[in-house]
Amino acid sequence: MKDEQIEALLRRYRPIARLPLDGGRSSPEDPVQRLPLTWPWAVAAAALLAITVGIHAAVVAAPEPSQAVDAQRVQAITNDLGGTEESRVVAEWLARYQARAERDAQVARLVRGAETGRQ
């Protein structure tokens, strides 16, 4: 492909009308320029991401490390995950999370039972 052919193809895909963003200061022969207002959108997206991550971290509570963890449960989860030291750490976290979920469910049942008894 020769330079003349490339130029012909490029001319074929030139924009038909000029955008009024630059006030008509550029000529049709100038190269296509980036729009000047793209960075505020990037800043807004970064701020939204930071807010979302911050709220998520504040809302999702990690299991309490002081809770007693059932050793058999931890060992069973560790074996299911591969038996490595890393899987034991994950298994302890999961066992604490499960124990907390069970405790929360038990409290919810007690509260529901007390509310039903009052009615």
Biopython code that builds the backbone (N, CA, C, O; Angstrom):
import numpy as np
from Bio.PDB.StructureBuilder import StructureBuilder

atoms = [
    (1, "MET", "N", (0.847, -1.170, 0.000)),
    (1, "MET", "CA", (0.000, 0.000, 0.000)),
    (1, "MET", "C", (0.898, 1.240, 0.000)),
    (1, "MET", "O", (1.840, 1.341, 0.786)),
    (2, "LYS", "N", (0.591, 2.162, -0.882)),
    (2, "LYS", "CA", (1.404, 3.361, -1.011)),
    (2, "LYS", "C", (0.831, 4.479, -0.153)),
    (2, "LYS", "O", (-0.302, 4.424, 0.326)),
    (3, "ASP", "N", (1.676, 5.501, 0.019)),
    (3, "ASP", "CA", (1.268, 6.637, 0.836)),
    (3, "ASP", "C", (0.009, 7.319, 0.304)),
    (3, "ASP", "O", (-0.837, 7.772, 1.075)),
    (4, "GLU", "N", (-0.101, 7.386, -1.005)),
    (4, "GLU", "CA", (-1.267, 8.041, -1.596)),
    (4, "GLU", "C", (-2.551, 7.278, -1.270)),
    (4, "GLU", "O", (-3.599, 7.874, -1.020)),
    (5, "GLN", "N", (-2.448, 5.973, -1.280)),
    (5, "GLN", "CA", (-3.621, 5.154, -0.953)),
    (5, "GLN", "C", (-4.016, 5.318, 0.513)),
    (5, "GLN", "O", (-5.198, 5.385, 0.849)),
    (6, "ILE", "N", (-3.009, 5.381, 1.375)),
    (6, "ILE", "CA", (-3.278, 5.581, 2.802)),
    (6, "ILE", "C", (-3.929, 6.926, 3.037)),
    (6, "ILE", "O", (-4.894, 7.033, 3.793)),
    (7, "GLU", "N", (-3.394, 7.974, 2.380)),
    (7, "GLU", "CA", (-3.982, 9.308, 2.520)),
    (7, "GLU", "C", (-5.425, 9.326, 2.026)),
    (7, "GLU", "O", (-6.283, 9.966, 2.633)),
    (8, "ALA", "N", (-5.691, 8.632, 0.939)),
    (8, "ALA", "CA", (-7.060, 8.585, 0.409)),
    (8, "ALA", "C", (-7.996, 7.906, 1.407)),
    (8, "ALA", "O", (-9.124, 8.358, 1.607)),
    (9, "LEU", "N", (-7.539, 6.834, 2.025)),
    (9, "LEU", "CA", (-8.362, 6.160, 3.037)),
    (9, "LEU", "C", (-8.606, 7.049, 4.246)),
    (9, "LEU", "O", (-9.710, 7.089, 4.788)),
    (10, "LEU", "N", (-7.565, 7.762, 4.662)),
    (10, "LEU", "CA", (-7.727, 8.655, 5.811)),
    (10, "LEU", "C", (-8.694, 9.793, 5.511)),
    (10, "LEU", "O", (-9.504, 10.164, 6.360)),
    (11, "ARG", "N", (-8.609, 10.344, 4.311)),
    (11, "ARG", "CA", (-9.540, 11.414, 3.922)),
    (11, "ARG", "C", (-10.975, 10.903, 3.885)),
    (11, "ARG", "O", (-11.917, 11.637, 4.182)),
    (12, "ARG", "N", (-11.122, 9.668, 3.527)),
    (12, "ARG", "CA", (-12.452, 9.067, 3.433)),
    (12, "ARG", "C", (-13.137, 9.013, 4.800)),
    (12, "ARG", "O", (-14.363, 9.094, 4.875)),
    (13, "TYR", "N", (-12.370, 8.878, 5.871)),
    (13, "TYR", "CA", (-12.932, 8.755, 7.211)),
    (13, "TYR", "C", (-12.819, 10.030, 8.043)),
    (13, "TYR", "O", (-12.987, 9.979, 9.261)),
    (14, "ARG", "N", (-12.543, 11.158, 7.422)),
    (14, "ARG", "CA", (-12.504, 12.425, 8.153)),
    (14, "ARG", "C", (-13.911, 12.811, 8.572)),
    (14, "ARG", "O", (-14.868, 12.488, 7.868)),
    (15, "PRO", "N", (-14.064, 13.499, 9.707)),
    (15, "PRO", "CA", (-15.399, 13.934, 10.113)),
    (15, "PRO", "C", (-15.982, 14.930, 9.119)),
    (15, "PRO", "O", (-15.254, 15.731, 8.533)),
    (16, "ILE", "N", (-17.279, 14.876, 8.935)),
    (16, "ILE", "CA", (-17.944, 15.757, 7.974)),
    (16, "ILE", "C", (-18.078, 17.156, 8.543)),
    (16, "ILE", "O", (-17.758, 18.134, 7.866)),
    (17, "ALA", "N", (-18.547, 17.264, 9.776)),
    (17, "ALA", "CA", (-18.761, 18.586, 10.384)),
    (17, "ALA", "C", (-17.825, 18.756, 11.578)),
    (17, "ALA", "O", (-17.438, 17.783, 12.226)),
    (18, "ARG", "N", (-17.471, 20.005, 11.855)),
    (18, "ARG", "CA", (-16.612, 20.315, 12.999)),
    (18, "ARG", "C", (-17.459, 20.384, 14.260)),
    (18, "ARG", "O", (-18.599, 20.848, 14.228)),
    (19, "LEU", "N", (-16.905, 19.928, 15.352)),
    (19, "LEU", "CA", (-17.580, 20.064, 16.636)),
    (19, "LEU", "C", (-17.378, 21.486, 17.150)),
    (19, "LEU", "O", (-16.286, 22.035, 17.004)),
    (20, "PRO", "N", (-18.396, 22.096, 17.746)),
    (20, "PRO", "CA", (-18.262, 23.476, 18.203)),
    (20, "PRO", "C", (-17.504, 23.613, 19.515)),
    (20, "PRO", "O", (-17.560, 24.676, 20.133)),
    (21, "LEU", "N", (-16.798, 22.579, 19.965)),
    (21, "LEU", "CA", (-16.128, 22.637, 21.256)),
    (21, "LEU", "C", (-14.944, 23.612, 21.269)),
    (21, "LEU", "O", (-14.636, 24.204, 22.304)),
    (22, "ASP", "N", (-14.297, 23.772, 20.140)),
    (22, "ASP", "CA", (-13.138, 24.665, 20.113)),
    (22, "ASP", "C", (-13.483, 26.052, 19.583)),
    (22, "ASP", "O", (-12.587, 26.869, 19.367)),
    (23, "GLY", "N", (-14.744, 26.325, 19.374)),
    (23, "GLY", "CA", (-15.169, 27.641, 18.921)),
    (23, "GLY", "C", (-14.843, 27.900, 17.465)),
    (23, "GLY", "O", (-14.850, 29.054, 17.036)),
    (24, "GLY", "N", (-14.558, 26.866, 16.693)),
    (24, "GLY", "CA", (-14.271, 27.031, 15.275)),
    (24, "GLY", "C", (-12.871, 27.521, 14.992)),
    (24, "GLY", "O", (-12.605, 27.985, 13.883)),
    (25, "ARG", "N", (-11.951, 27.436, 15.965)),
    (25, "ARG", "CA", (-10.588, 27.939, 15.771)),
    (25, "ARG", "C", (-9.734, 27.003, 14.944)),
    (25, "ARG", "O", (-8.767, 27.444, 14.323)),
    (26, "SER", "N", (-10.068, 25.713, 14.919)),
    (26, "SER", "CA", (-9.219, 24.785, 14.170)),
    (26, "SER", "C", (-9.769, 24.588, 12.769)),
    (26, "SER", "O", (-10.968, 24.720, 12.525)),
    (27, "SER", "N", (-8.875, 24.274, 11.868)),
    (27, "SER", "CA", (-9.282, 24.051, 10.482)),
    (27, "SER", "C", (-9.512, 22.564, 10.270)),
    (27, "SER", "O", (-9.051, 21.757, 11.078)),
    (28, "PRO", "N", (-10.205, 22.177, 9.215)),
    (28, "PRO", "CA", (-10.441, 20.747, 8.957)),
    (28, "PRO", "C", (-9.161, 19.965, 8.720)),
    (28, "PRO", "O", (-9.170, 18.737, 8.802)),
    (29, "GLU", "N", (-8.068, 20.641, 8.430)),
    (29, "GLU", "CA", (-6.805, 19.952, 8.183)),
    (29, "GLU", "C", (-6.060, 19.609, 9.474)),
    (29, "GLU", "O", (-5.121, 18.813, 9.456)),
    (30, "ASP", "N", (-6.482, 20.213, 10.603)),
    (30, "ASP", "CA", (-5.818, 19.906, 11.873)),
    (30, "ASP", "C", (-6.136, 18.471, 12.292)),
    (30, "ASP", "O", (-7.203, 17.946, 11.975)),
    (31, "PRO", "N", (-5.198, 17.839, 13.009)),
    (31, "PRO", "CA", (-5.492, 16.476, 13.476)),
    (31, "PRO", "C", (-6.625, 16.501, 14.513)),
    (31, "PRO", "O", (-6.877, 17.521, 15.154)),
    (32, "VAL", "N", (-7.285, 15.382, 14.656)),
    (32, "VAL", "CA", (-8.384, 15.278, 15.609)),
    (32, "VAL", "C", (-7.826, 15.446, 17.017)),
    (32, "VAL", "O", (-6.821, 14.828, 17.368)),
    (33, "GLN", "N", (-8.474, 16.278, 17.818)),
    (33, "GLN", "CA", (-8.003, 16.560, 19.163)),
    (33, "GLN", "C", (-8.898, 15.875, 20.188)),
    (33, "GLN", "O", (-10.068, 15.604, 19.920)),
    (34, "ARG", "N", (-8.340, 15.598, 21.358)),
    (34, "ARG", "CA", (-9.136, 15.033, 22.448)),
    (34, "ARG", "C", (-10.060, 16.093, 23.000)),
    (34, "ARG", "O", (-9.759, 17.286, 22.963)),
    (35, "LEU", "N", (-11.166, 15.649, 23.504)),
    (35, "LEU", "CA", (-12.088, 16.579, 24.130)),
    (35, "LEU", "C", (-11.474, 17.088, 25.417)),
    (35, "LEU", "O", (-10.860, 16.304, 26.141)),
    (36, "PRO", "N", (-11.611, 18.365, 25.735)),
    (36, "PRO", "CA", (-10.933, 18.921, 26.896)),
    (36, "PRO", "C", (-11.579, 18.566, 28.238)),
    (36, "PRO", "O", (-10.972, 18.810, 29.280)),
    (37, "LEU", "N", (-12.764, 18.009, 28.247)),
    (37, "LEU", "CA", (-13.461, 17.791, 29.514)),
    (37, "LEU", "C", (-13.550, 16.313, 29.904)),
    (37, "LEU", "O", (-14.579, 15.879, 30.422)),
    (38, "THR", "N", (-12.493, 15.538, 29.666)),
    (38, "THR", "CA", (-12.532, 14.130, 30.034)),
    (38, "THR", "C", (-12.039, 13.879, 31.452)),
    (38, "THR", "O", (-12.480, 12.918, 32.083)),
    (39, "TRP", "N", (-11.143, 14.709, 31.975)),
    (39, "TRP", "CA", (-10.579, 14.427, 33.295)),
    (39, "TRP", "C", (-11.590, 14.580, 34.429)),
    (39, "TRP", "O", (-11.458, 13.844, 35.407)),
    (40, "PRO", "N", (-12.587, 15.467, 34.390)),
    (40, "PRO", "CA", (-13.540, 15.491, 35.511)),
    (40, "PRO", "C", (-14.311, 14.187, 35.658)),
    (40, "PRO", "O", (-14.661, 13.795, 36.771)),
    (41, "TRP", "N", (-14.576, 13.512, 34.545)),
    (41, "TRP", "CA", (-15.268, 12.230, 34.630)),
    (41, "TRP", "C", (-14.378, 11.185, 35.297)),
    (41, "TRP", "O", (-14.864, 10.352, 36.062)),
    (42, "ALA", "N", (-13.098, 11.224, 35.017)),
    (42, "ALA", "CA", (-12.174, 10.281, 35.642)),
    (42, "ALA", "C", (-12.076, 10.539, 37.139)),
    (42, "ALA", "O", (-12.032, 9.596, 37.929)),
    (43, "VAL", "N", (-12.042, 11.804, 37.534)),
    (43, "VAL", "CA", (-11.992, 12.143, 38.959)),
    (43, "VAL", "C", (-13.276, 11.701, 39.647)),
    (43, "VAL", "O", (-13.228, 11.160, 40.752)),
    (44, "ALA", "N", (-14.412, 11.921, 39.018)),
    (44, "ALA", "CA", (-15.686, 11.508, 39.598)),
    (44, "ALA", "C", (-15.761, 9.990, 39.743)),
    (44, "ALA", "O", (-16.257, 9.487, 40.751)),
    (45, "ALA", "N", (-15.275, 9.261, 38.744)),
    (45, "ALA", "CA", (-15.283, 7.799, 38.817)),
    (45, "ALA", "C", (-14.363, 7.306, 39.937)),
    (45, "ALA", "O", (-14.711, 6.371, 40.658)),
    (46, "ALA", "N", (-13.201, 7.926, 40.083)),
    (46, "ALA", "CA", (-12.281, 7.526, 41.155)),
    (46, "ALA", "C", (-12.877, 7.819, 42.526)),
    (46, "ALA", "O", (-12.739, 7.018, 43.451)),
    (47, "ALA", "N", (-13.538, 8.963, 42.658)),
    (47, "ALA", "CA", (-14.176, 9.298, 43.939)),
    (47, "ALA", "C", (-15.304, 8.335, 44.246)),
    (47, "ALA", "O", (-15.454, 7.903, 45.389)),
    (48, "LEU", "N", (-16.093, 7.994, 43.255)),
    (48, "LEU", "CA", (-17.190, 7.045, 43.461)),
    (48, "LEU", "C", (-16.661, 5.677, 43.862)),
    (48, "LEU", "O", (-17.232, 5.015, 44.728)),
    (49, "LEU", "N", (-15.577, 5.254, 43.235)),
    (49, "LEU", "CA", (-14.966, 3.980, 43.599)),
    (49, "LEU", "C", (-14.461, 4.006, 45.032)),
    (49, "LEU", "O", (-14.673, 3.048, 45.775)),
    (50, "ALA", "N", (-13.794, 5.084, 45.433)),
    (50, "ALA", "CA", (-13.274, 5.193, 46.796)),
    (50, "ALA", "C", (-14.409, 5.190, 47.814)),
    (50, "ALA", "O", (-14.305, 4.546, 48.858)),
    (51, "ILE", "N", (-15.483, 5.902, 47.518)),
    (51, "ILE", "CA", (-16.627, 5.930, 48.439)),
    (51, "ILE", "C", (-17.257, 4.547, 48.555)),
    (51, "ILE", "O", (-17.596, 4.103, 49.651)),
    (52, "THR", "N", (-17.412, 3.867, 47.416)),
    (52, "THR", "CA", (-18.017, 2.539, 47.432)),
    (52, "THR", "C", (-17.182, 1.554, 48.237)),
    (52, "THR", "O", (-17.721, 0.797, 49.045)),
    (53, "VAL", "N", (-15.882, 1.560, 48.024)),
    (53, "VAL", "CA", (-15.005, 0.652, 48.757)),
    (53, "VAL", "C", (-15.016, 0.999, 50.247)),
    (53, "VAL", "O", (-15.035, 0.103, 51.092)),
    (54, "GLY", "N", (-15.004, 2.285, 50.569)),
    (54, "GLY", "CA", (-15.038, 2.697, 51.974)),
    (54, "GLY", "C", (-16.309, 2.283, 52.672)),
    (54, "GLY", "O", (-16.269, 1.796, 53.802)),
    (55, "ILE", "N", (-17.439, 2.468, 52.013)),
    (55, "ILE", "CA", (-18.715, 2.066, 52.618)),
    (55, "ILE", "C", (-18.781, 0.552, 52.761)),
    (55, "ILE", "O", (-19.251, 0.038, 53.776)),
    (56, "HIS", "N", (-18.310, -0.157, 51.747)),
    (56, "HIS", "CA", (-18.324, -1.616, 51.826)),
    (56, "HIS", "C", (-17.455, -2.117, 52.986)),
    (56, "HIS", "O", (-17.849, -3.028, 53.715)),
    (57, "ALA", "N", (-16.295, -1.526, 53.148)),
    (57, "ALA", "CA", (-15.408, -1.938, 54.238)),
    (57, "ALA", "C", (-16.010, -1.605, 55.600)),
    (57, "ALA", "O", (-15.798, -2.333, 56.570)),
    (58, "ALA", "N", (-16.759, -0.509, 55.674)),
    (58, "ALA", "CA", (-17.363, -0.131, 56.952)),
    (58, "ALA", "C", (-18.559, -1.004, 57.296)),
    (58, "ALA", "O", (-18.850, -1.213, 58.474)),
    (59, "VAL", "N", (-19.255, -1.517, 56.291)),
    (59, "VAL", "CA", (-20.481, -2.273, 56.537)),
    (59, "VAL", "C", (-20.207, -3.748, 56.763)),
    (59, "VAL", "O", (-20.810, -4.351, 57.651)),
    (60, "VAL", "N", (-19.321, -4.344, 55.988)),
    (60, "VAL", "CA", (-19.052, -5.769, 56.106)),
    (60, "VAL", "C", (-18.136, -5.990, 57.301)),
    (60, "VAL", "O", (-16.974, -5.581, 57.300)),
    (61, "ALA", "N", (-18.673, -6.634, 58.303)),
    (61, "ALA", "CA", (-17.898, -6.861, 59.522)),
    (61, "ALA", "C", (-17.146, -8.185, 59.432)),
    (61, "ALA", "O", (-17.692, -9.195, 58.988)),
    (62, "ALA", "N", (-15.911, -8.163, 59.852)),
    (62, "ALA", "CA", (-15.126, -9.389, 59.906)),
    (62, "ALA", "C", (-15.511, -10.159, 61.162)),
    (62, "ALA", "O", (-15.914, -9.561, 62.160)),
    (63, "PRO", "N", (-15.391, -11.464, 61.117)),
    (63, "PRO", "CA", (-15.693, -12.239, 62.311)),
    (63, "PRO", "C", (-14.786, -11.835, 63.473)),
    (63, "PRO", "O", (-13.629, -11.465, 63.275)),
    (64, "GLU", "N", (-15.316, -11.908, 64.647)),
    (64, "GLU", "CA", (-14.543, -11.515, 65.824)),
    (64, "GLU", "C", (-13.472, -12.558, 66.107)),
    (64, "GLU", "O", (-13.774, -13.749, 66.176)),
    (65, "PRO", "N", (-12.224, -12.128, 66.271)),
    (65, "PRO", "CA", (-11.155, -13.104, 66.494)),
    (65, "PRO", "C", (-11.197, -13.726, 67.885)),
    (65, "PRO", "O", (-10.539, -14.740, 68.120)),
    (66, "SER", "N", (-11.945, -13.151, 68.800)),
    (66, "SER", "CA", (-11.975, -13.669, 70.157)),
    (66, "SER", "C", (-12.951, -14.828, 70.324)),
    (66, "SER", "O", (-12.952, -15.481, 71.368)),
    (67, "GLN", "N", (-13.778, -15.096, 69.321)),
    (67, "GLN", "CA", (-14.739, -16.181, 69.430)),
    (67, "GLN", "C", (-14.027, -17.519, 69.462)),
    (67, "GLN", "O", (-13.002, -17.723, 68.811)),
    (68, "ALA", "N", (-14.601, -18.419, 70.236)),
    (68, "ALA", "CA", (-14.052, -19.765, 70.273)),
    (68, "ALA", "C", (-14.385, -20.459, 68.957)),
    (68, "ALA", "O", (-15.521, -20.409, 68.485)),
    (69, "VAL", "N", (-13.385, -21.103, 68.374)),
    (69, "VAL", "CA", (-13.570, -21.762, 67.094)),
    (69, "VAL", "C", (-13.529, -23.269, 67.327)),
    (69, "VAL", "O", (-12.636, -23.784, 67.999)),
    (70, "ASP", "N", (-14.498, -23.955, 66.766)),
    (70, "ASP", "CA", (-14.562, -25.409, 66.885)),
    (70, "ASP", "C", (-13.422, -26.024, 66.076)),
    (70, "ASP", "O", (-13.359, -25.846, 64.860)),
    (71, "ALA", "N", (-12.528, -26.741, 66.739)),
    (71, "ALA", "CA", (-11.338, -27.298, 66.088)),
    (71, "ALA", "C", (-11.705, -28.323, 65.025)),
    (71, "ALA", "O", (-11.051, -28.397, 63.985)),
    (72, "GLN", "N", (-12.742, -29.114, 65.275)),
    (72, "GLN", "CA", (-13.147, -30.119, 64.285)),
    (72, "GLN", "C", (-13.673, -29.452, 63.014)),
    (72, "GLN", "O", (-13.407, -29.907, 61.902)),
    (73, "ARG", "N", (-14.421, -28.371, 63.201)),
    (73, "ARG", "CA", (-14.945, -27.646, 62.038)),
    (73, "ARG", "C", (-13.799, -27.053, 61.234)),
    (73, "ARG", "O", (-13.790, -27.132, 60.005)),
    (74, "VAL", "N", (-12.825, -26.455, 61.931)),
    (74, "VAL", "CA", (-11.677, -25.864, 61.245)),
    (74, "VAL", "C", (-10.891, -26.935, 60.484)),
    (74, "VAL", "O", (-10.480, -26.712, 59.346)),
    (75, "GLN", "N", (-10.686, -28.083, 61.106)),
    (75, "GLN", "CA", (-9.932, -29.160, 60.461)),
    (75, "GLN", "C", (-10.670, -29.678, 59.230)),
    (75, "GLN", "O", (-10.046, -29.941, 58.202)),
    (76, "ALA", "N", (-11.992, -29.827, 59.320)),
    (76, "ALA", "CA", (-12.766, -30.316, 58.172)),
    (76, "ALA", "C", (-12.697, -29.320, 57.007)),
    (76, "ALA", "O", (-12.525, -29.721, 55.856)),
    (77, "ILE", "N", (-12.829, -28.035, 57.307)),
    (77, "ILE", "CA", (-12.751, -27.024, 56.250)),
    (77, "ILE", "C", (-11.345, -26.979, 55.666)),
    (77, "ILE", "O", (-11.183, -26.850, 54.452)),
    (78, "THR", "N", (-10.326, -27.082, 56.517)),
    (78, "THR", "CA", (-8.933, -27.084, 56.051)),
    (78, "THR", "C", (-8.693, -28.240, 55.094)),
    (78, "THR", "O", (-8.062, -28.063, 54.052)),
    (79, "ASN", "N", (-9.186, -29.412, 55.437)),
    (79, "ASN", "CA", (-9.011, -30.577, 54.564)),
    (79, "ASN", "C", (-9.732, -30.369, 53.235)),
    (79, "ASN", "O", (-9.216, -30.734, 52.179)),
    (80, "ASP", "N", (-10.924, -29.783, 53.292)),
    (80, "ASP", "CA", (-11.668, -29.524, 52.049)),
    (80, "ASP", "C", (-10.941, -28.528, 51.150)),
    (80, "ASP", "O", (-11.039, -28.608, 49.925)),
    (81, "LEU", "N", (-10.209, -27.584, 51.757)),
    (81, "LEU", "CA", (-9.514, -26.552, 50.993)),
    (81, "LEU", "C", (-8.113, -26.964, 50.546)),
    (81, "LEU", "O", (-7.449, -26.207, 49.838)),
    (82, "GLY", "N", (-7.658, -28.140, 50.945)),
    (82, "GLY", "CA", (-6.360, -28.606, 50.460)),
    (82, "GLY", "C", (-5.358, -28.946, 51.542)),
    (82, "GLY", "O", (-4.341, -29.573, 51.247)),
    (83, "GLY", "N", (-5.601, -28.562, 52.770)),
    (83, "GLY", "CA", (-4.733, -28.944, 53.864)),
    (83, "GLY", "C", (-3.472, -28.116, 54.036)),
    (83, "GLY", "O", (-2.612, -28.496, 54.830)),
    (84, "THR", "N", (-3.324, -27.020, 53.342)),
    (84, "THR", "CA", (-2.134, -26.186, 53.485)),
    (84, "THR", "C", (-2.311, -25.200, 54.644)),
    (84, "THR", "O", (-3.392, -25.075, 55.219)),
    (85, "GLU", "N", (-1.230, -24.513, 54.963)),
    (85, "GLU", "CA", (-1.291, -23.517, 56.046)),
    (85, "GLU", "C", (-2.207, -22.361, 55.665)),
    (85, "GLU", "O", (-2.937, -21.834, 56.503)),
    (86, "GLU", "N", (-2.162, -21.974, 54.396)),
    (86, "GLU", "CA", (-3.045, -20.896, 53.943)),
    (86, "GLU", "C", (-4.505, -21.305, 54.045)),
    (86, "GLU", "O", (-5.363, -20.498, 54.404)),
    (87, "SER", "N", (-4.785, -22.578, 53.725)),
    (87, "SER", "CA", (-6.173, -23.035, 53.819)),
    (87, "SER", "C", (-6.621, -23.096, 55.271)),
    (87, "SER", "O", (-7.809, -22.936, 55.549)),
    (88, "ARG", "N", (-5.695, -23.326, 56.209)),
    (88, "ARG", "CA", (-6.066, -23.330, 57.627)),
    (88, "ARG", "C", (-6.472, -21.920, 58.076)),
    (88, "ARG", "O", (-7.421, -21.759, 58.844)),
    (89, "VAL", "N", (-5.750, -20.905, 57.593)),
    (89, "VAL", "CA", (-6.102, -19.524, 57.939)),
    (89, "VAL", "C", (-7.494, -19.193, 57.412)),
    (89, "VAL", "O", (-8.308, -18.598, 58.118)),
    (90, "VAL", "N", (-7.762, -19.584, 56.165)),
    (90, "VAL", "CA", (-9.079, -19.338, 55.577)),
    (90, "VAL", "C", (-10.139, -20.140, 56.329)),
    (90, "VAL", "O", (-11.241, -19.643, 56.563)),
    (91, "ALA", "N", (-9.816, -21.360, 56.702)),
    (91, "ALA", "CA", (-10.768, -22.207, 57.433)),
    (91, "ALA", "C", (-11.116, -21.601, 58.793)),
    (91, "ALA", "O", (-12.276, -21.633, 59.206)),
    (92, "GLU", "N", (-10.125, -21.051, 59.487)),
    (92, "GLU", "CA", (-10.419, -20.399, 60.776)),
    (92, "GLU", "C", (-11.333, -19.200, 60.575)),
    (92, "GLU", "O", (-12.256, -18.974, 61.358)),
    (93, "TRP", "N", (-11.070, -18.437, 59.523)),
    (93, "TRP", "CA", (-11.925, -17.281, 59.244)),
    (93, "TRP", "C", (-13.348, -17.738, 58.948)),
    (93, "TRP", "O", (-14.305, -17.166, 59.469)),
    (94, "LEU", "N", (-13.495, -18.780, 58.102)),
    (94, "LEU", "CA", (-14.822, -19.288, 57.764)),
    (94, "LEU", "C", (-15.539, -19.855, 58.980)),
    (94, "LEU", "O", (-16.745, -19.664, 59.138)),
    (95, "ALA", "N", (-14.804, -20.549, 59.838)),
    (95, "ALA", "CA", (-15.424, -21.126, 61.035)),
    (95, "ALA", "C", (-15.919, -20.012, 61.965)),
    (95, "ALA", "O", (-17.005, -20.123, 62.534)),
    (96, "ARG", "N", (-15.142, -18.954, 62.121)),
    (96, "ARG", "CA", (-15.602, -17.822, 62.934)),
    (96, "ARG", "C", (-16.831, -17.167, 62.321)),
    (96, "ARG", "O", (-17.771, -16.794, 63.024)),
    (97, "TYR", "N", (-16.807, -17.035, 60.996)),
    (97, "TYR", "CA", (-17.939, -16.422, 60.305)),
    (97, "TYR", "C", (-19.196, -17.275, 60.470)),
    (97, "TYR", "O", (-20.279, -16.746, 60.718)),
    (98, "GLN", "N", (-19.052, -18.591, 60.334)),
    (98, "GLN", "CA", (-20.187, -19.489, 60.515)),
    (98, "GLN", "C", (-20.703, -19.444, 61.948)),
    (98, "GLN", "O", (-21.914, -19.433, 62.171)),
    (99, "ALA", "N", (-19.794, -19.416, 62.918)),
    (99, "ALA", "CA", (-20.211, -19.360, 64.325)),
    (99, "ALA", "C", (-20.970, -18.063, 64.590)),
    (99, "ALA", "O", (-21.972, -18.062, 65.305)),
    (100, "ARG", "N", (-20.499, -16.973, 64.022)),
    (100, "ARG", "CA", (-21.203, -15.696, 64.205)),
    (100, "ARG", "C", (-22.582, -15.732, 63.548)),
    (100, "ARG", "O", (-23.554, -15.237, 64.119)),
    (101, "ALA", "N", (-22.673, -16.316, 62.352)),
    (101, "ALA", "CA", (-23.960, -16.417, 61.660)),
    (101, "ALA", "C", (-24.936, -17.282, 62.455)),
    (101, "ALA", "O", (-26.119, -16.958, 62.555)),
    (102, "GLU", "N", (-24.441, -18.375, 63.016)),
    (102, "GLU", "CA", (-25.304, -19.235, 63.844)),
    (102, "GLU", "C", (-25.776, -18.491, 65.084)),
    (102, "GLU", "O", (-26.940, -18.596, 65.468)),
    (103, "ARG", "N", (-24.871, -17.734, 65.715)),
    (103, "ARG", "CA", (-25.255, -16.966, 66.907)),
    (103, "ARG", "C", (-26.288, -15.897, 66.553)),
    (103, "ARG", "O", (-27.255, -15.698, 67.289)),
    (104, "ASP", "N", (-26.084, -15.210, 65.429)),
    (104, "ASP", "CA", (-27.048, -14.190, 65.005)),
    (104, "ASP", "C", (-28.406, -14.808, 64.690)),
    (104, "ASP", "O", (-29.443, -14.226, 65.008)),
    (105, "ALA", "N", (-28.403, -15.992, 64.061)),
    (105, "ALA", "CA", (-29.665, -16.672, 63.755)),
    (105, "ALA", "C", (-30.377, -17.085, 65.033)),
    (105, "ALA", "O", (-31.602, -17.007, 65.115)),
    (106, "GLN", "N", (-29.622, -17.520, 66.022)),
    (106, "GLN", "CA", (-30.218, -17.919, 67.294)),
    (106, "GLN", "C", (-30.829, -16.706, 67.994)),
    (106, "GLN", "O", (-31.926, -16.801, 68.545)),
    (107, "VAL", "N", (-30.148, -15.593, 67.980)),
    (107, "VAL", "CA", (-30.689, -14.366, 68.585)),
    (107, "VAL", "C", (-31.951, -13.934, 67.844)),
    (107, "VAL", "O", (-32.923, -13.514, 68.471)),
    (108, "ALA", "N", (-31.945, -14.034, 66.520)),
    (108, "ALA", "CA", (-33.123, -13.653, 65.740)),
    (108, "ALA", "C", (-34.311, -14.547, 66.076)),
    (108, "ALA", "O", (-35.439, -14.066, 66.175)),
    (109, "ARG", "N", (-34.063, -15.868, 66.255)),
    (109, "ARG", "CA", (-35.155, -16.769, 66.638)),
    (109, "ARG", "C", (-35.705, -16.412, 68.005)),
    (109, "ARG", "O", (-36.917, -16.442, 68.219)),
    (110, "LEU", "N", (-34.814, -16.072, 68.937)),
    (110, "LEU", "CA", (-35.264, -15.695, 70.280)),
    (110, "LEU", "C", (-36.095, -14.411, 70.248)),
    (110, "LEU", "O", (-37.114, -14.305, 70.929)),
    (111, "VAL", "N", (-35.651, -13.444, 69.453)),
    (111, "VAL", "CA", (-36.382, -12.181, 69.346)),
    (111, "VAL", "C", (-37.742, -12.415, 68.710)),
    (111, "VAL", "O", (-38.744, -11.870, 69.173)),
    (112, "ARG", "N", (-37.789, -13.222, 67.650)),
    (112, "ARG", "CA", (-39.064, -13.535, 67.014)),
    (112, "ARG", "C", (-40.001, -14.257, 67.968)),
    (112, "ARG", "O", (-41.202, -13.989, 67.996)),
    (113, "GLY", "N", (-39.443, -15.177, 68.751)),
    (113, "GLY", "CA", (-40.260, -15.907, 69.733)),
    (113, "GLY", "C", (-40.812, -14.972, 70.798)),
    (113, "GLY", "O", (-41.962, -15.116, 71.213)),
    (114, "ALA", "N", (-40.002, -14.013, 71.246)),
    (114, "ALA", "CA", (-40.461, -13.057, 72.263)),
    (114, "ALA", "C", (-41.532, -12.143, 71.681)),
    (114, "ALA", "O", (-42.489, -11.800, 72.375)),
    (115, "GLU", "N", (-41.389, -11.741, 70.418)),
    (115, "GLU", "CA", (-42.390, -10.872, 69.793)),
    (115, "GLU", "C", (-43.695, -11.625, 69.571)),
    (115, "GLU", "O", (-44.772, -11.041, 69.698)),
    (116, "THR", "N", (-43.614, -12.918, 69.239)),
    (116, "THR", "CA", (-44.808, -13.717, 69.029)),
    (116, "THR", "C", (-45.528, -13.948, 70.356)),
    (116, "THR", "O", (-46.758, -13.966, 70.401)),
    (117, "GLY", "N", (-44.781, -14.121, 71.411)),
    (117, "GLY", "CA", (-45.373, -14.319, 72.729)),
    (117, "GLY", "C", (-46.093, -13.093, 73.251)),
    (117, "GLY", "O", (-47.050, -13.227, 74.013)),
    (118, "ARG", "N", (-45.660, -11.898, 72.862)),
    (118, "ARG", "CA", (-46.294, -10.661, 73.302)),
    (118, "ARG", "C", (-47.615, -10.425, 72.600)),
    (118, "ARG", "O", (-48.482, -9.738, 73.139)),
    (119, "GLN", "N", (-47.783, -10.959, 71.454)),
    (119, "GLN", "CA", (-49.002, -10.660, 70.682)),
    (119, "GLN", "C", (-50.132, -11.502, 71.073)),
    (119, "GLN", "O", (-51.223, -11.371, 70.517)),
]
sb = StructureBuilder()
sb.init_structure("model")
sb.init_model(0)
sb.init_chain("A")
sb.init_seg("    ")
for serial, (resi, resn, name, xyz) in enumerate(atoms, 1):
    if name == "N":
        sb.init_residue(resn, " ", resi, " ")
    sb.init_atom(name, np.array(xyz, "f"), 0.0, 1.0, " ", f" {name:<3s}", serial, name[0])
structure = sb.get_structure()
